[in-house]
Amino acid sequence: MTAIDLSSPVAVVGTGTMGQGIAQVALVAGHPVRLYDAVPGRAQEAADAIGARLDRLVAKGRLAAADRDAACAGLTPVDSVAELADCALVVEAVLERLDVKQRLFRELEEAVSEDCLLATNTSSLSVTAIGGALANPGRFVGLHFFNPAPLLPLVEVVSGFATDVTSATRAYETARAWGKTPVASADTPGFIVNRIARPFYAEAFAVYEDQGADPATIDAVLRECGGFRMGAFELTDLIGQDVNESVTRSVWESFFQDARFTPSLAQRRLVEAGRLGRKSGHGWYDHAEGAERPEPHTAQKERPPAHVTVAGTLGPAAELVAMMREAGIEVREEEQEHGSFIELPSGDTLCLADGQTAVEFGGVVYFDLSPDYRKATRMALSASQETSAQTLAEAVGLFQALGMDVSVVGDVPGLIVARTVARIVDLAYDAVAKGVATEEDIDTAMRLGVNYPLGPFEWNRRLGRTWACDLLEDLNARHASPRFRPSLALYRHAHTLDTREGAS
């Protein structure tokens, strides 16, 4: 099954931000586009807004004037569903209410031809449930674009329980013909991105609720150490706290209140207070004009240690050995059969976050995970009250010598980046095991849909087969909540190789 022919009209129903964006994508690809909205006058307003955006693209040199003229000529606002009768594809982008969408698609089904593909852009409702209202749900599919649709390349093509393979393939190829990167997903709560991304927000909020660090520091660590484009607090302020919390709550309830998807009480309080982020002027941060942005906690300058001893390979942090030598720190290496660490001149140790607490070991200082320590410009450290001032100063000075700012956070097991990545990896393995999507599509979706520095499977290959599972098991042993319990899929993945190699 090939993509819908460019000569065939495409309809977009619902003319808000997403509807306008999807219409613009179809127009620029070459389709005639019909715009319909139940509110009189809205379709014409949307057509005018799309035309203005195309004009701006021409002014910026990103679209040829002739292409703009062709697109505008092909854009037609209509006043009724009946005027969509000859469309080959109808994409719905209306209110996220099941009854509203079901009623609309029943009306569409009677208006369009039998071979017209019907698609919903829903991000949180069940494609199966929406399609269940149709006489022929086989031609119904999810086409989940990401906002802003003209700019972001990812489209999740979601097959409901009754969706025909030919319909899903046609939708997939059409999205690709429009210049998008489609990924195939089963109809699961949150699909791929909104399902697997929940820990990015949840772990940041949990560290904050546990008084581990303030929002500005957590965001800085996620960006400057973890390589994420934005931190969880600033990103949810951009998205809207009400929108983000609603998606989290929807996924949680759809999974029968599975602890892995539990919403944040702190975020709920923000929503209740009307602090919705940028759109309300205040969220986690104050967005009023002239408001000062809080600075992340950054440790004062310390003298780096003259020498350290590295026991073992340091695993995912192995690059630190070369970096320390380049910074002029003498590195002595020792073989270590189990585990690995950096011994400081004080005699205490510096360890990569492993899900345990510093208080359990007295003098240990933990440091966070980074996908690329050479690119990291900030490092998070945690220590206990028993850790000496000398040990902490040596640890701080070491990472400062490597060109990083240092944020000392509370005694948070798994710190910030490490626990977040481990949970993302876990949900990704669980999703593949449950037939949601392939490893390749999940990696693509998380890189393109939410700009992660690495896909979860690519990240896990770098970290090592057992790393995420081991960290989660450590965290699970220290928390009353079962949200850290590794999925059976991750557990099997972690231990299959161990058995084959005869490891104990």
C-alpha positions as CSV (number, residue, x, y, z in Angstrom):
1,M,0.0,0.0,0.0
2,T,1.5,3.4,-1.1
3,A,1.0,6.9,0.3
4,I,-2.1,8.9,-0.6
5,D,-1.7,10.5,-4.0
6,L,-0.8,14.2,-3.8
7,S,-3.7,15.1,-6.1
8,S,-6.2,13.7,-3.5
9,P,-7.7,16.2,-1.0
10,V,-6.9,15.9,2.7
11,A,-9.2,17.3,5.4
12,V,-8.3,18.6,8.8
13,V,-11.1,18.8,11.3
14,G,-10.3,21.1,14.3
15,T,-8.4,24.3,13.6
16,G,-6.5,24.9,16.8
17,T,-2.7,24.9,17.0
18,M,-2.3,21.3,16.1
19,G,-4.9,21.3,13.4
20,Q,-3.3,24.3,11.7
21,G,0.1,22.7,11.9
22,I,-1.1,19.4,10.3
23,A,-2.9,21.3,7.6
24,Q,0.3,23.3,6.8
25,V,2.3,20.1,6.6
26,A,-0.2,18.5,4.1
27,L,-0.3,21.7,2.1
28,V,3.4,22.1,1.7
29,A,3.6,18.4,0.7
30,G,1.3,19.2,-2.2
31,H,-2.2,18.2,-1.2
32,P,-5.3,20.3,-1.6
33,V,-6.5,20.8,2.0
34,R,-10.0,21.3,3.4
35,L,-10.3,22.9,6.8
36,Y,-13.4,22.4,9.0
37,D,-14.3,23.5,12.5
38,A,-17.7,23.2,14.2
39,V,-17.4,26.8,15.4
40,P,-18.5,29.2,12.6
41,G,-15.7,31.3,11.2
42,R,-12.9,29.4,12.8
43,A,-11.9,27.6,9.6
44,Q,-11.5,30.9,7.8
45,E,-9.5,32.3,10.7
46,A,-7.2,29.3,10.6
47,A,-6.7,29.5,6.8
48,D,-5.7,33.2,7.3
49,A,-3.3,32.2,10.1
50,I,-1.7,29.5,7.9
51,G,-1.3,31.9,5.0
52,A,0.4,34.3,7.3
53,R,2.9,31.6,8.5
54,L,3.6,30.7,4.9
55,D,4.3,34.3,4.1
56,R,6.8,34.4,7.0
57,L,8.5,31.3,5.7
58,V,8.9,33.0,2.3
59,A,10.3,36.1,3.9
60,K,12.9,34.0,5.7
61,G,13.9,32.3,2.5
62,R,12.6,28.9,3.8
63,L,9.8,28.5,1.2
64,A,9.7,29.6,-2.4
65,A,7.0,32.2,-3.3
66,A,5.6,29.9,-6.0
67,D,5.2,27.1,-3.4
68,R,3.5,29.5,-1.1
69,D,1.1,30.5,-3.8
70,A,0.3,26.9,-4.7
71,A,-0.3,26.0,-1.1
72,C,-2.6,29.0,-0.4
73,A,-4.5,28.2,-3.6
74,G,-5.1,24.6,-2.4
75,L,-6.4,25.6,1.1
76,T,-10.2,25.7,1.4
77,P,-12.1,26.5,4.6
78,V,-15.5,24.7,4.6
79,D,-18.7,25.0,6.6
80,S,-19.9,21.4,6.9
81,V,-18.7,17.9,7.1
82,A,-20.5,17.1,3.9
83,E,-18.0,19.2,2.0
84,L,-15.3,16.7,2.9
85,A,-16.9,13.9,0.8
86,D,-14.2,13.6,-1.8
87,C,-11.2,13.6,0.7
88,A,-8.9,10.6,0.8
89,L,-7.7,11.3,4.3
90,V,-9.4,13.1,7.2
91,V,-7.2,14.0,10.3
92,E,-9.1,15.0,13.4
93,A,-7.5,17.4,16.0
94,V,-10.4,18.4,18.2
95,L,-11.0,18.5,21.9
96,E,-9.5,15.5,23.9
97,R,-12.9,14.0,24.8
98,L,-13.8,10.5,23.8
99,D,-17.5,11.3,23.3
100,V,-16.8,14.4,21.1
101,K,-14.4,12.4,18.9
102,Q,-16.7,9.4,18.6
103,R,-19.6,11.6,17.6
104,L,-17.4,13.4,15.0
105,F,-16.1,10.2,13.4
106,R,-19.6,8.7,13.2
107,E,-20.6,11.9,11.2
108,L,-17.5,11.7,9.1
109,E,-18.0,8.0,8.3
110,E,-21.4,8.8,6.7
111,A,-20.0,11.7,4.7
112,V,-16.8,10.3,3.1
113,S,-16.2,7.5,0.7
114,E,-15.6,3.9,1.9
115,D,-11.9,4.1,1.0
116,C,-11.2,7.4,2.9
117,L,-8.7,6.9,5.7
118,L,-9.8,8.3,9.0
119,A,-7.2,9.4,11.5
120,T,-7.1,11.0,15.0
121,N,-4.3,13.1,16.3
122,T,-5.1,12.2,19.9
123,S,-2.2,12.1,22.3
124,S,-4.0,10.6,25.3
125,L,-7.1,8.8,24.3
126,S,-7.4,5.2,23.1
127,V,-7.4,4.9,19.3
128,T,-9.4,1.6,19.8
129,A,-12.0,3.3,21.9
130,I,-12.5,6.2,19.4
131,G,-12.7,3.7,16.5
132,G,-15.1,1.5,18.3
133,A,-17.9,3.9,17.5
134,L,-17.4,3.3,13.7
135,A,-19.1,0.8,11.6
136,N,-15.8,0.1,9.8
137,P,-13.0,0.7,12.4
138,G,-10.5,-1.1,10.1
139,R,-9.9,2.2,8.2
140,F,-9.3,4.2,11.4
141,V,-5.8,4.9,12.7
142,G,-3.9,7.3,15.0
143,L,-1.6,9.9,13.4
144,H,0.0,11.6,16.4
145,F,2.0,14.7,15.3
146,F,4.1,16.6,17.8
147,N,3.8,20.3,18.4
148,P,4.8,22.3,16.4
149,A,3.8,19.9,13.6
150,P,5.5,21.8,10.7
151,L,8.9,21.6,12.6
152,L,9.0,18.4,14.5
153,P,9.7,15.4,12.3
154,L,8.1,12.6,14.4
155,V,4.7,11.1,13.7
156,E,3.4,8.1,15.8
157,V,1.3,5.9,13.6
158,V,-1.0,4.1,16.0
159,S,-2.9,0.9,15.2
160,G,-6.1,0.4,17.2
161,F,-7.3,-3.1,18.0
162,A,-9.4,-3.2,14.8
163,T,-7.1,-1.2,12.5
164,D,-6.4,-3.0,9.2
165,V,-2.7,-3.4,8.4
166,T,-3.3,-1.8,5.0
167,S,-4.7,1.3,6.7
168,A,-1.8,1.6,9.1
169,T,0.7,1.1,6.2
170,R,-1.1,3.7,4.1
171,A,-1.0,6.2,7.0
172,Y,2.7,5.4,7.6
173,E,3.7,5.9,4.0
174,T,1.7,9.1,3.7
175,A,3.5,10.6,6.8
176,R,6.8,9.6,5.2
177,A,5.8,11.2,1.9
178,W,5.1,14.4,3.8
179,G,8.7,14.5,4.9
180,K,8.0,13.2,8.4
181,T,9.7,10.3,10.3
182,P,6.9,7.8,11.1
183,V,7.1,5.2,13.8
184,A,4.6,2.4,14.3
185,S,3.0,2.0,17.7
186,A,0.3,-0.3,19.2
187,D,-2.6,1.4,20.9
188,T,-1.2,1.6,24.4
189,P,-1.6,4.4,27.0
190,G,0.7,7.3,25.9
191,F,1.7,5.4,22.8
192,I,5.5,5.4,22.6
193,V,6.8,8.9,23.6
194,N,4.2,9.8,26.3
195,R,4.5,6.3,27.9
196,I,8.3,6.1,28.0
197,A,8.9,9.8,28.8
198,R,7.0,9.7,32.2
199,P,10.2,9.1,34.3
200,F,11.9,12.2,32.9
201,Y,9.3,14.2,34.8
202,A,8.6,11.8,37.7
203,E,12.2,11.4,38.9
204,A,12.9,15.1,38.8
205,F,9.8,15.9,40.7
206,A,10.6,13.1,43.2
207,V,14.1,14.4,43.9
208,Y,12.5,17.8,44.5
209,E,9.8,16.4,46.8
210,D,12.5,14.5,48.8
211,Q,14.3,17.8,49.3
212,G,17.3,16.6,47.3
213,A,17.7,19.7,45.2
214,D,15.7,22.8,44.0
215,P,14.2,22.9,40.4
216,A,16.9,25.2,39.0
217,T,19.6,22.8,40.1
218,I,17.8,19.7,38.9
219,D,17.1,21.3,35.5
220,A,20.8,22.3,35.2
221,V,22.0,18.8,36.0
222,L,19.6,17.3,33.4
223,R,20.8,19.7,30.7
224,E,24.5,20.1,31.5
225,C,25.3,16.6,32.7
226,G,22.5,14.5,31.2
227,G,22.5,16.1,27.8
228,F,18.8,16.7,27.7
229,R,17.6,19.8,25.7
230,M,15.6,21.1,28.7
231,G,15.1,20.2,32.3
232,A,11.9,18.7,33.6
233,F,10.7,21.8,35.4
234,E,11.4,24.3,32.6
235,L,9.9,21.9,30.0
236,T,6.7,21.4,31.9
237,D,6.4,25.2,32.4
238,L,6.6,25.4,28.6
239,I,4.1,22.6,28.0
240,G,1.7,23.8,30.7
241,Q,1.5,22.1,34.1
242,D,-2.1,21.3,33.5
243,V,-1.4,19.6,30.2
244,N,1.6,17.6,31.4
245,E,-0.1,16.6,34.6
246,S,-3.2,15.6,32.7
247,V,-1.2,13.3,30.4
248,T,0.6,11.7,33.3
249,R,-2.7,11.2,35.1
250,S,-4.3,9.7,32.0
251,V,-1.4,7.2,31.5
252,W,-1.5,6.3,35.2
253,E,-5.2,5.7,35.3
254,S,-5.1,3.8,32.0
255,F,-2.6,1.5,33.5
256,F,-4.9,0.9,36.5
257,Q,-2.8,3.2,38.7
258,D,0.4,1.4,38.1
259,A,3.0,2.9,40.5
260,R,5.5,3.4,37.7
261,F,3.3,6.2,36.4
262,T,2.2,7.8,39.6
263,P,1.6,11.6,39.2
264,S,3.5,14.1,41.3
265,L,1.7,15.7,44.3
266,A,3.9,18.8,44.0
267,Q,2.8,19.2,40.4
268,R,-0.9,18.7,41.4
269,R,-0.5,21.6,43.9
270,L,0.8,23.8,41.1
271,V,-2.2,23.1,38.9
272,E,-4.6,23.6,41.8
273,A,-2.9,27.0,42.5
274,G,-3.3,28.0,38.9
275,R,0.4,28.1,38.3
276,L,0.4,26.5,34.9
277,G,3.7,27.8,33.6
278,R,4.5,30.3,31.0
279,K,0.9,30.7,29.8
280,S,-0.2,31.8,33.3
281,G,3.0,33.7,34.1
282,H,4.1,31.4,36.9
283,G,4.8,27.7,37.2
284,W,7.8,26.2,38.8
285,Y,9.5,29.4,37.8
286,D,8.3,33.0,37.8
287,H,7.7,34.1,34.1
288,A,6.7,37.6,34.8
289,E,8.5,40.3,32.8
290,G,11.7,41.2,34.6
291,A,11.6,38.2,37.0
292,E,15.0,36.8,37.9
293,R,15.6,33.2,37.0
294,P,16.9,31.3,40.0
295,E,20.5,30.0,39.6
296,P,21.4,26.4,40.2
297,H,23.4,25.5,43.3
298,T,27.1,25.6,42.3
299,A,29.9,24.7,44.6
300,Q,32.7,27.2,45.3
301,K,36.1,26.6,43.8
302,E,38.2,23.9,45.4
303,R,41.7,22.6,44.8
304,P,41.8,19.4,42.7
305,P,43.5,16.4,44.2
306,A,47.1,15.8,43.1
307,H,46.5,12.1,42.6
308,V,43.8,9.5,42.7
309,T,43.6,5.7,42.5
310,V,41.2,4.2,40.1
311,A,40.1,0.7,41.0
312,G,38.4,-1.2,38.2
313,T,37.2,0.2,34.9
314,L,34.6,2.8,36.1
315,G,32.2,1.2,33.6
316,P,30.1,4.0,31.9
317,A,32.4,6.6,33.4
318,A,35.6,5.1,32.0
319,E,36.4,8.2,30.0
320,L,37.1,10.1,33.2
321,V,40.4,8.3,33.5
322,A,41.8,10.0,30.4
323,M,40.2,13.3,31.3
324,M,41.8,13.3,34.7
325,R,45.3,12.6,33.2
326,E,44.7,15.4,30.7
327,A,43.9,17.7,33.6
328,G,47.2,17.0,35.2
329,I,45.9,14.7,37.9
330,E,48.1,11.6,38.6
331,V,46.0,8.5,38.1
332,R,47.2,5.2,39.6
333,E,45.2,2.2,38.4
334,E,44.4,-1.0,40.3
335,E,42.6,-4.1,39.2
336,Q,39.2,-4.7,40.9
337,E,37.3,-7.9,40.6
338,H,34.0,-6.5,41.7
339,G,32.8,-3.0,41.3
340,S,34.9,0.1,40.6
341,F,35.6,3.4,42.2
342,I,38.0,6.4,42.5
343,E,40.0,6.6,45.7
344,L,40.7,10.1,46.8
345,P,43.8,11.3,48.7
346,S,41.6,11.4,51.9
347,G,41.2,7.6,51.6
348,D,37.5,7.9,50.9
349,T,35.9,6.9,47.6
350,L,34.1,8.5,44.7
351,C,31.6,6.2,42.9
352,L,29.2,6.4,40.0
353,A,25.6,6.5,41.2
354,D,24.4,3.0,41.7
355,G,21.1,3.4,43.5
356,Q,22.5,3.2,47.0
357,T,22.8,6.0,49.6
358,A,26.0,7.7,50.7
359,V,25.0,7.3,54.4
360,E,25.3,3.5,54.1
361,F,29.1,3.8,53.4
362,G,30.1,6.8,55.5
363,G,32.9,8.3,53.4
364,V,31.7,7.7,49.9
365,V,30.7,10.5,47.5
366,Y,28.5,9.6,44.5
367,F,28.7,11.3,41.1
368,D,26.0,11.3,38.4
369,L,25.8,9.6,35.0
370,S,26.5,11.5,31.7
371,P,26.1,10.2,28.2
372,D,29.3,12.1,27.3
373,Y,31.5,13.2,30.2
374,R,33.7,15.2,27.8
375,K,30.7,17.3,26.8
376,A,29.3,17.6,30.3
377,T,29.6,21.1,31.8
378,R,28.1,20.2,35.2
379,M,28.3,17.3,37.6
380,A,26.0,16.4,40.5
381,L,27.6,15.0,43.7
382,S,26.0,13.6,46.8
383,A,27.5,12.8,50.2
384,S,26.3,11.9,53.6
385,Q,26.7,13.9,56.9
386,E,29.5,11.5,57.8
387,T,31.5,12.4,54.7
388,S,34.4,14.6,55.7
389,A,34.8,18.1,54.4
390,Q,38.2,17.2,52.9
391,T,36.7,14.3,50.9
392,L,33.9,16.4,49.5
393,A,36.3,19.2,48.7
394,E,38.6,16.8,46.8
395,A,35.6,15.4,44.9
396,V,34.4,18.9,44.0
397,G,37.9,20.0,42.9
398,L,38.4,16.9,40.8
399,F,35.3,17.6,38.6
400,Q,36.1,21.3,38.5
401,A,39.5,20.5,37.2
402,L,37.7,18.6,34.4
403,G,36.0,21.8,33.4
404,M,32.6,21.2,35.1
405,D,30.6,23.2,37.5
406,V,29.6,21.1,40.5
407,S,26.2,20.9,42.2
408,V,26.2,19.1,45.6
409,V,22.7,17.6,46.1
410,G,21.2,15.7,49.0
411,D,21.9,12.1,49.7
412,V,19.7,11.0,46.8
413,P,20.1,7.4,45.7
414,G,20.7,7.2,42.0
415,L,21.2,11.0,41.9
416,I,19.3,12.6,39.1
417,V,20.4,11.6,35.6
418,A,21.2,8.0,36.5
419,R,17.9,7.0,38.0
420,T,16.0,8.9,35.2
421,V,17.8,7.0,32.5
422,A,17.5,3.6,34.3
423,R,13.7,4.1,34.5
424,I,13.4,5.2,30.9
425,V,15.4,2.1,29.8
426,D,13.1,-0.1,31.9
427,L,9.9,1.3,30.3
428,A,11.4,0.9,26.9
429,Y,12.2,-2.8,27.4
430,D,8.8,-3.4,28.9
431,A,7.2,-1.7,25.8
432,V,9.0,-3.9,23.4
433,A,8.1,-7.0,25.3
434,K,4.5,-6.0,25.2
435,G,4.5,-5.4,21.5
436,V,4.1,-1.6,21.6
437,A,6.9,-0.9,19.1
438,T,10.3,-2.1,18.0
439,E,13.6,-1.1,19.6
440,E,14.5,0.9,16.6
441,D,11.3,2.8,16.5
442,I,11.4,3.6,20.2
443,D,14.9,5.0,19.9
444,T,13.9,7.1,17.0
445,A,10.7,8.3,18.8
446,M,12.6,9.4,21.9
447,R,15.3,11.2,20.0
448,L,13.0,13.0,17.7
449,G,9.9,13.4,19.8
450,V,11.4,14.7,23.0
451,N,15.0,15.4,21.9
452,Y,16.7,12.9,24.2
453,P,20.5,12.7,23.6
454,L,20.3,9.0,23.0
455,G,17.5,6.5,22.5
456,P,17.0,4.2,25.5
457,F,18.3,1.1,23.8
458,E,21.3,2.9,22.4
459,W,21.9,4.3,25.9
460,N,21.6,0.8,27.5
461,R,24.1,-0.7,25.1
462,R,26.6,2.0,26.2
463,L,25.9,1.5,29.9
464,G,26.2,-2.3,29.8
465,R,23.6,-5.1,29.9
466,T,23.1,-5.2,33.7
467,W,23.6,-1.5,34.6
468,A,20.0,-0.2,34.5
469,C,18.6,-3.4,36.2
470,D,21.2,-3.3,39.0
471,L,20.5,0.4,39.7
472,L,16.8,-0.1,39.8
473,E,17.1,-3.1,42.1
474,D,19.2,-1.0,44.5
475,L,16.5,1.8,44.3
476,N,13.7,-0.7,44.8
477,A,15.3,-2.0,48.0
478,R,15.4,1.6,49.4
479,H,11.9,2.9,48.6
480,A,8.5,2.0,49.8
481,S,7.1,2.6,46.3
482,P,7.4,-0.2,43.8
483,R,7.9,2.2,40.9
484,F,11.6,1.2,40.8
485,R,11.0,-2.5,40.5
486,P,12.6,-3.6,37.2
487,S,10.2,-5.0,34.6
488,L,10.4,-8.7,33.8
489,A,11.6,-7.7,30.3
490,L,14.6,-5.7,31.7
491,Y,15.4,-8.4,34.3
492,R,15.5,-11.1,31.6
493,H,17.7,-8.9,29.3
494,A,20.1,-8.2,32.2
495,H,20.5,-11.8,33.3
496,T,20.4,-13.7,30.0
497,L,24.0,-12.9,29.2
498,D,25.1,-13.5,32.8
499,T,23.8,-17.1,32.6
500,R,25.4,-17.6,29.1
501,E,28.8,-16.4,30.3
502,G,28.6,-18.3,33.5
503,A,28.8,-15.2,35.7
504,S,27.7,-15.6,39.3
